[in-house]
Each structure stands twice: as structure tokens, then as C-alpha cells.
Amino acid sequence: MPLSKCELCSSQPLREVAIPRWVSDPSDVERLTIEVCAKHYQRLNKAGNKGVKQRGYYYRIGFW
């Protein structure tokens, strides 16, 4: 069985979170559930509604 890893890096995931992902318009989002490591979870949590830019997309915690 393959080991799981963070969707945003190669670290071991801390938890699974629901996130919206968008390119430029926050109202045009793709809703995903991904596994993230402690470092990225902290960054996403700290960014709040403005989101964090990673790999050409903006991410934030929560679908709403």
C-alpha cells in the first residue's frame, strides 16, 4: 500500500481538509478534499479568506 503525502508537498499528511481552489476569481471555485501536512495546514489556516497561492492556484480552508 503506497504511503499518502501532502497534496502541496511531499511531507506526511496531518489531516484531510475541505478546500475551495481558484485561479483568479474567488467566486469561480473548484471544491476539493485534500490531505495536507502540518506546515501547509498552518499556512492555510493563517491566510483566512484571502487564501494562499500555491502552484498557480489559490487555496483556503472551508467550502463556504
MIRO-83584 format. One record per atom (N, C-alpha, C, O): residue in one letter; atom name; x, y, z. Coordinates in steps of 0.1 Angstrom, whole numbers. Example, Ala and Ser with C-alpha at 12.3 -4.5 7.8 and 13.67 -1.06 7.14 Angstrom:
{code = a | site = N | X = 132 | Y = -57 | Z = 78}
{code = a | site = CA | X = 123 | Y = -45 | Z = 78}
{code = a | site = C | X = 132 | Y = -33 | Z = 78}
{code = a | site = O | X = 142 | Y = -33 | Z = 85}
{code = s | site = N | X = 128 | Y = -22 | Z = 71}
{code = s | site = CA | X = 137 | Y = -11 | Z = 71}
{code = s | site = C | X = 129 | Y = 0 | Z = 79}
{code = s | site = O | X = 134 | Y = 11 | Z = 80}
//
This chain:
{code = m | site = N | X = 8 | Y = -12 | Z = 0}
{code = m | site = CA | X = 0 | Y = 0 | Z = 0}
{code = m | site = C | X = 9 | Y = 12 | Z = 0}
{code = m | site = O | X = 18 | Y = 14 | Z = 8}
{code = p | site = N | X = 7 | Y = 22 | Z = -9}
{code = p | site = CA | X = 15 | Y = 34 | Z = -10}
{code = p | site = C | X = 12 | Y = 43 | Z = 2}
{code = p | site = O | X = 1 | Y = 44 | Z = 7}
{code = l | site = N | X = 23 | Y = 50 | Z = 6}
{code = l | site = CA | X = 21 | Y = 60 | Z = 17}
{code = l | site = C | X = 15 | Y = 72 | Z = 11}
{code = l | site = O | X = 17 | Y = 76 | Z = 0}
{code = s | site = N | X = 6 | Y = 78 | Z = 19}
{code = s | site = CA | X = 0 | Y = 91 | Z = 15}
{code = s | site = C | X = 9 | Y = 102 | Z = 17}
{code = s | site = O | X = 18 | Y = 101 | Z = 26}
{code = k | site = N | X = 7 | Y = 113 | Z = 10}
{code = k | site = CA | X = 15 | Y = 125 | Z = 12}
{code = k | site = C | X = 7 | Y = 138 | Z = 10}
{code = k | site = O | X = -4 | Y = 137 | Z = 5}
{code = c | site = N | X = 12 | Y = 149 | Z = 15}
{code = c | site = CA | X = 5 | Y = 161 | Z = 14}
{code = c | site = C | X = 3 | Y = 165 | Z = -1}
{code = c | site = O | X = 12 | Y = 162 | Z = -9}
{code = e | site = N | X = -8 | Y = 171 | Z = -4}
{code = e | site = CA | X = -11 | Y = 174 | Z = -18}
{code = e | site = C | X = -2 | Y = 186 | Z = -23}
{code = e | site = O | X = -1 | Y = 188 | Z = -35}
{code = l | site = N | X = 3 | Y = 194 | Z = -14}
{code = l | site = CA | X = 11 | Y = 206 | Z = -17}
{code = l | site = C | X = 26 | Y = 204 | Z = -16}
{code = l | site = O | X = 33 | Y = 213 | Z = -20}
{code = c | site = N | X = 30 | Y = 193 | Z = -10}
{code = c | site = CA | X = 45 | Y = 190 | Z = -9}
{code = c | site = C | X = 46 | Y = 175 | Z = -7}
{code = c | site = O | X = 37 | Y = 167 | Z = -10}
{code = s | site = N | X = 58 | Y = 170 | Z = -3}
{code = s | site = CA | X = 60 | Y = 156 | Z = -2}
{code = s | site = C | X = 60 | Y = 151 | Z = 12}
{code = s | site = O | X = 64 | Y = 139 | Z = 15}
{code = s | site = N | X = 56 | Y = 159 | Z = 22}
{code = s | site = CA | X = 56 | Y = 155 | Z = 36}
{code = s | site = C | X = 44 | Y = 146 | Z = 39}
{code = s | site = O | X = 35 | Y = 145 | Z = 31}
{code = q | site = N | X = 45 | Y = 140 | Z = 51}
{code = q | site = CA | X = 34 | Y = 131 | Z = 55}
{code = q | site = C | X = 22 | Y = 140 | Z = 59}
{code = q | site = O | X = 24 | Y = 150 | Z = 66}
{code = p | site = N | X = 10 | Y = 136 | Z = 55}
{code = p | site = CA | X = -2 | Y = 145 | Z = 59}
{code = p | site = C | X = -5 | Y = 145 | Z = 73}
{code = p | site = O | X = -4 | Y = 134 | Z = 80}
{code = l | site = N | X = -10 | Y = 156 | Z = 78}
{code = l | site = CA | X = -15 | Y = 157 | Z = 92}
{code = l | site = C | X = -30 | Y = 154 | Z = 92}
{code = l | site = O | X = -35 | Y = 147 | Z = 101}
{code = r | site = N | X = -38 | Y = 160 | Z = 83}
{code = r | site = CA | X = -52 | Y = 158 | Z = 83}
{code = r | site = C | X = -58 | Y = 161 | Z = 69}
{code = r | site = O | X = -51 | Y = 166 | Z = 60}
{code = e | site = N | X = -70 | Y = 157 | Z = 67}
{code = e | site = CA | X = -77 | Y = 159 | Z = 55}
{code = e | site = C | X = -86 | Y = 171 | Z = 56}
{code = e | site = O | X = -93 | Y = 172 | Z = 67}
{code = v | site = N | X = -86 | Y = 181 | Z = 47}
{code = v | site = CA | X = -94 | Y = 193 | Z = 48}
{code = v | site = C | X = -102 | Y = 195 | Z = 35}
{code = v | site = O | X = -98 | Y = 191 | Z = 24}
{code = a | site = N | X = -113 | Y = 202 | Z = 37}
{code = a | site = CA | X = -121 | Y = 206 | Z = 25}
{code = a | site = C | X = -117 | Y = 220 | Z = 21}
{code = a | site = O | X = -116 | Y = 229 | Z = 30}
{code = i | site = N | X = -114 | Y = 222 | Z = 9}
{code = i | site = CA | X = -109 | Y = 235 | Z = 4}
{code = i | site = C | X = -116 | Y = 239 | Z = -9}
{code = i | site = O | X = -119 | Y = 230 | Z = -17}
{code = p | site = N | X = -117 | Y = 252 | Z = -11}
{code = p | site = CA | X = -120 | Y = 257 | Z = -25}
{code = p | site = C | X = -107 | Y = 260 | Z = -31}
{code = p | site = O | X = -98 | Y = 265 | Z = -25}
{code = r | site = N | X = -106 | Y = 258 | Z = -44}
{code = r | site = CA | X = -94 | Y = 262 | Z = -52}
{code = r | site = C | X = -98 | Y = 270 | Z = -64}
{code = r | site = O | X = -108 | Y = 267 | Z = -71}
{code = w | site = N | X = -91 | Y = 281 | Z = -66}
{code = w | site = CA | X = -94 | Y = 290 | Z = -78}
{code = w | site = C | X = -81 | Y = 296 | Z = -83}
{code = w | site = O | X = -71 | Y = 296 | Z = -77}
{code = v | site = N | X = -83 | Y = 301 | Z = -96}
{code = v | site = CA | X = -71 | Y = 307 | Z = -102}
{code = v | site = C | X = -71 | Y = 322 | Z = -100}
{code = v | site = O | X = -61 | Y = 328 | Z = -95}
{code = s | site = N | X = -81 | Y = 330 | Z = -104}
{code = s | site = CA | X = -81 | Y = 344 | Z = -102}
{code = s | site = C | X = -94 | Y = 350 | Z = -96}
{code = s | site = O | X = -94 | Y = 359 | Z = -89}
{code = d | site = N | X = -105 | Y = 343 | Z = -99}
{code = d | site = CA | X = -118 | Y = 348 | Z = -94}
{code = d | site = C | X = -123 | Y = 339 | Z = -82}
{code = d | site = O | X = -127 | Y = 328 | Z = -85}
{code = p | site = N | X = -123 | Y = 344 | Z = -70}
{code = p | site = CA | X = -127 | Y = 336 | Z = -58}
{code = p | site = C | X = -142 | Y = 330 | Z = -59}
{code = p | site = O | X = -145 | Y = 321 | Z = -52}
{code = s | site = N | X = -150 | Y = 336 | Z = -68}
{code = s | site = CA | X = -164 | Y = 331 | Z = -69}
{code = s | site = C | X = -164 | Y = 319 | Z = -79}
{code = s | site = O | X = -174 | Y = 312 | Z = -79}
{code = d | site = N | X = -154 | Y = 317 | Z = -86}
{code = d | site = CA | X = -153 | Y = 306 | Z = -96}
{code = d | site = C | X = -144 | Y = 295 | Z = -90}
{code = d | site = O | X = -132 | Y = 295 | Z = -93}
{code = v | site = N | X = -149 | Y = 287 | Z = -81}
{code = v | site = CA | X = -140 | Y = 278 | Z = -73}
{code = v | site = C | X = -143 | Y = 263 | Z = -77}
{code = v | site = O | X = -154 | Y = 259 | Z = -82}
{code = e | site = N | X = -133 | Y = 255 | Z = -75}
{code = e | site = CA | X = -134 | Y = 241 | Z = -76}
{code = e | site = C | X = -133 | Y = 236 | Z = -61}
{code = e | site = O | X = -123 | Y = 239 | Z = -54}
{code = r | site = N | X = -142 | Y = 228 | Z = -57}
{code = r | site = CA | X = -142 | Y = 223 | Z = -43}
{code = r | site = C | X = -136 | Y = 209 | Z = -42}
{code = r | site = O | X = -140 | Y = 200 | Z = -49}
{code = l | site = N | X = -126 | Y = 208 | Z = -33}
{code = l | site = CA | X = -118 | Y = 196 | Z = -32}
{code = l | site = C | X = -117 | Y = 192 | Z = -17}
{code = l | site = O | X = -119 | Y = 200 | Z = -8}
{code = t | site = N | X = -114 | Y = 179 | Z = -15}
{code = t | site = CA | X = -110 | Y = 175 | Z = -2}
{code = t | site = C | X = -96 | Y = 169 | Z = -4}
{code = t | site = O | X = -94 | Y = 159 | Z = -11}
{code = i | site = N | X = -86 | Y = 175 | Z = 3}
{code = i | site = CA | X = -72 | Y = 171 | Z = 1}
{code = i | site = C | X = -66 | Y = 168 | Z = 15}
{code = i | site = O | X = -71 | Y = 172 | Z = 25}
{code = e | site = N | X = -55 | Y = 161 | Z = 15}
{code = e | site = CA | X = -47 | Y = 158 | Z = 27}
{code = e | site = C | X = -35 | Y = 168 | Z = 27}
{code = e | site = O | X = -28 | Y = 170 | Z = 17}
{code = v | site = N | X = -33 | Y = 175 | Z = 38}
{code = v | site = CA | X = -22 | Y = 185 | Z = 39}
{code = v | site = C | X = -14 | Y = 182 | Z = 52}
{code = v | site = O | X = -19 | Y = 176 | Z = 61}
{code = c | site = N | X = -1 | Y = 186 | Z = 51}
{code = c | site = CA | X = 8 | Y = 184 | Z = 62}
{code = c | site = C | X = 6 | Y = 195 | Z = 72}
{code = c | site = O | X = -2 | Y = 204 | Z = 70}
{code = a | site = N | X = 13 | Y = 194 | Z = 83}
{code = a | site = CA | X = 11 | Y = 204 | Z = 94}
{code = a | site = C | X = 15 | Y = 218 | Z = 89}
{code = a | site = O | X = 9 | Y = 228 | Z = 93}
{code = k | site = N | X = 26 | Y = 219 | Z = 81}
{code = k | site = CA | X = 31 | Y = 232 | Z = 77}
{code = k | site = C | X = 20 | Y = 239 | Z = 68}
{code = k | site = O | X = 17 | Y = 251 | Z = 70}
{code = h | site = N | X = 15 | Y = 232 | Z = 58}
{code = h | site = CA | X = 5 | Y = 237 | Z = 49}
{code = h | site = C | X = -8 | Y = 240 | Z = 56}
{code = h | site = O | X = -15 | Y = 249 | Z = 52}
{code = y | site = N | X = -12 | Y = 231 | Z = 65}
{code = y | site = CA | X = -24 | Y = 234 | Z = 73}
{code = y | site = C | X = -23 | Y = 247 | Z = 81}
{code = y | site = O | X = -33 | Y = 255 | Z = 81}
{code = q | site = N | X = -12 | Y = 249 | Z = 87}
{code = q | site = CA | X = -10 | Y = 262 | Z = 94}
{code = q | site = C | X = -10 | Y = 274 | Z = 85}
{code = q | site = O | X = -16 | Y = 284 | Z = 88}
{code = r | site = N | X = -4 | Y = 273 | Z = 73}
{code = r | site = CA | X = -4 | Y = 284 | Z = 63}
{code = r | site = C | X = -18 | Y = 287 | Z = 58}
{code = r | site = O | X = -23 | Y = 298 | Z = 58}
{code = l | site = N | X = -26 | Y = 276 | Z = 55}
{code = l | site = CA | X = -40 | Y = 278 | Z = 51}
{code = l | site = C | X = -48 | Y = 284 | Z = 61}
{code = l | site = O | X = -57 | Y = 293 | Z = 59}
{code = n | site = N | X = -47 | Y = 279 | Z = 74}
{code = n | site = CA | X = -55 | Y = 284 | Z = 85}
{code = n | site = C | X = -51 | Y = 299 | Z = 87}
{code = n | site = O | X = -60 | Y = 307 | Z = 90}
{code = k | site = N | X = -39 | Y = 303 | Z = 87}
{code = k | site = CA | X = -34 | Y = 316 | Z = 89}
{code = k | site = C | X = -39 | Y = 326 | Z = 78}
{code = k | site = O | X = -42 | Y = 338 | Z = 81}
{code = a | site = N | X = -40 | Y = 322 | Z = 66}
{code = a | site = CA | X = -44 | Y = 330 | Z = 55}
{code = a | site = C | X = -59 | Y = 335 | Z = 55}
{code = a | site = O | X = -62 | Y = 345 | Z = 50}
{code = g | site = N | X = -67 | Y = 327 | Z = 61}
{code = g | site = CA | X = -81 | Y = 330 | Z = 62}
{code = g | site = C | X = -88 | Y = 330 | Z = 48}
{code = g | site = O | X = -86 | Y = 322 | Z = 40}
{code = n | site = N | X = -97 | Y = 340 | Z = 46}
{code = n | site = CA | X = -105 | Y = 341 | Z = 34}
{code = n | site = C | X = -97 | Y = 345 | Z = 21}
{code = n | site = O | X = -102 | Y = 342 | Z = 10}
{code = k | site = N | X = -86 | Y = 352 | Z = 23}
{code = k | site = CA | X = -78 | Y = 356 | Z = 11}
{code = k | site = C | X = -72 | Y = 344 | Z = 4}
{code = k | site = O | X = -69 | Y = 345 | Z = -8}
{code = g | site = N | X = -69 | Y = 334 | Z = 11}
{code = g | site = CA | X = -63 | Y = 322 | Z = 6}
{code = g | site = C | X = -48 | Y = 322 | Z = 4}
{code = g | site = O | X = -42 | Y = 333 | Z = 7}
{code = v | site = N | X = -42 | Y = 311 | Z = 1}
{code = v | site = CA | X = -27 | Y = 310 | Z = -1}
{code = v | site = C | X = -25 | Y = 306 | Z = -16}
{code = v | site = O | X = -31 | Y = 297 | Z = -21}
{code = k | site = N | X = -15 | Y = 313 | Z = -22}
{code = k | site = CA | X = -12 | Y = 309 | Z = -36}
{code = k | site = C | X = -1 | Y = 298 | Z = -36}
{code = k | site = O | X = 9 | Y = 299 | Z = -30}
{code = q | site = N | X = -4 | Y = 287 | Z = -43}
{code = q | site = CA | X = 5 | Y = 276 | Z = -44}
{code = q | site = C | X = 2 | Y = 269 | Z = -57}
{code = q | site = O | X = -9 | Y = 265 | Z = -61}
{code = r | site = N | X = 13 | Y = 267 | Z = -65}
{code = r | site = CA | X = 12 | Y = 261 | Z = -78}
{code = r | site = C | X = 2 | Y = 267 | Z = -88}
{code = r | site = O | X = -4 | Y = 260 | Z = -95}
{code = g | site = N | X = 1 | Y = 280 | Z = -88}
{code = g | site = CA | X = -8 | Y = 287 | Z = -97}
{code = g | site = C | X = -22 | Y = 288 | Z = -93}
{code = g | site = O | X = -31 | Y = 293 | Z = -100}
{code = y | site = N | X = -26 | Y = 282 | Z = -81}
{code = y | site = CA | X = -39 | Y = 282 | Z = -76}
{code = y | site = C | X = -39 | Y = 289 | Z = -62}
{code = y | site = O | X = -29 | Y = 289 | Z = -55}
{code = y | site = N | X = -51 | Y = 294 | Z = -59}
{code = y | site = CA | X = -53 | Y = 299 | Z = -45}
{code = y | site = C | X = -61 | Y = 289 | Z = -37}
{code = y | site = O | X = -70 | Y = 282 | Z = -43}
{code = y | site = N | X = -57 | Y = 286 | Z = -25}
{code = y | site = CA | X = -64 | Y = 277 | Z = -16}
{code = y | site = C | X = -68 | Y = 283 | Z = -3}
{code = y | site = O | X = -61 | Y = 292 | Z = 1}
{code = r | site = N | X = -79 | Y = 279 | Z = 2}
{code = r | site = CA | X = -83 | Y = 283 | Z = 16}
{code = r | site = C | X = -91 | Y = 272 | Z = 22}
{code = r | site = O | X = -97 | Y = 263 | Z = 15}
{code = i | site = N | X = -92 | Y = 271 | Z = 35}
{code = i | site = CA | X = -99 | Y = 261 | Z = 42}
{code = i | site = C | X = -114 | Y = 264 | Z = 43}
{code = i | site = O | X = -118 | Y = 275 | Z = 45}
{code = g | site = N | X = -122 | Y = 254 | Z = 40}
{code = g | site = CA | X = -136 | Y = 255 | Z = 41}
{code = g | site = C | X = -143 | Y = 258 | Z = 27}
{code = g | site = O | X = -137 | Y = 264 | Z = 19}
{code = f | site = N | X = -154 | Y = 252 | Z = 25}
{code = f | site = CA | X = -161 | Y = 254 | Z = 12}
{code = f | site = C | X = -169 | Y = 267 | Z = 11}
{code = f | site = O | X = -173 | Y = 271 | Z = 0}
{code = w | site = N | X = -172 | Y = 273 | Z = 22}
{code = w | site = CA | X = -181 | Y = 284 | Z = 22}
{code = w | site = C | X = -174 | Y = 297 | Z = 22}
{code = w | site = O | X = -180 | Y = 308 | Z = 22}
//
